């Protein structure tokens, strides 16, 4: 339900649950079966009983408020499943709810959510080329920074990238030097004879077969 933005957010729910541990207070935001609010999720602890559950997405608050706990399941129950139900029912009796909101503790040891830490956990750690740090700290105009960022990430609309996007052109060769070399970022800004003439004009020596972003170092 909801907009496609909200549906995209919901796709990240399993990733969120992998880095967050719930602490039951009122139980409103915690799934009774799927969330790890005890020693482990009840799906893992009592899989046979879970298979009899009428509502597999019930919240902790709703499950705890049911007077007849057995009404949550398809009856009759086998003896083994009945024993599992009794164990969980006793767990509910020994764990009363409060009126406070549920708390979630995160894998970095805090109850406070931090989007930057979540991003790092989900994306992992990778080495960043110095050119990316240099460009955003430079004194260039924003439009120049964005253009250079597109350049070193190979996102400019060269004929090479148009071919990779399955766009049909009469030719994918460079239009500046009239050669049969495909117009890529590295060729257009470093190897093309017209580009090398421009670099020579401002007395900058570009090594042959250079590429971005290493060319910036």
Secondary structure, DSSP 8 states (H G I E B T S, - for coil): ---HHHHHHHTTHHHHHHHEEEE-SS-TTSBTTTS-SSSS-HHHHTHHHHHTBS-TT-BHHHHHH-SSGGGGB-SS--HHHHHHHHHHHHHHHTS---SS--EEEETTTBSS--HHHHHHHHH------HHHHHHHHS-S-HHHHHHHHHHHTT-S--HHHHHHTT---S--B-SSS--SSB--HHIIIIISHHHHHHHHHTT----TT--TTGGG-
